[in-house]
Amino acid sequence: MKYPGNIIFGSMTAVSALAVHWLSHGAGTGDPGAAVVGIAVSPILHLVFTGPFALLLFIFLLKELKP
């Protein structure tokens, strides 16, 4: 496999972004208060959960560009 880091960290970035999106809309509880709190803390959740995977994906993409 030629690009294992790109595949792994790309898929983890997508999965964690979807998980944060689900959490920020109340995680299926149907409670409007949960959605309001989730949307308020959504940037922090993205920074904590999605940021590291996106950063590692970016690093692996840059490594592939080097000759």
Sequence and secondary structure as in RCSB ss.txt:
>XXXX:A:sequence
MKYPGNIIFGSMTAVSALAVHWLSHGAGTGDPGAAVVGIAVSPILHLVFTGPFALLLFIFLLKELKP
>XXXX:A:secstr
   HHHHHHHHHHHHHHHHHHHHHTTTT   HHHHHHHHHHHHHHIIIIIHHHHHHHHHHHHHHH  
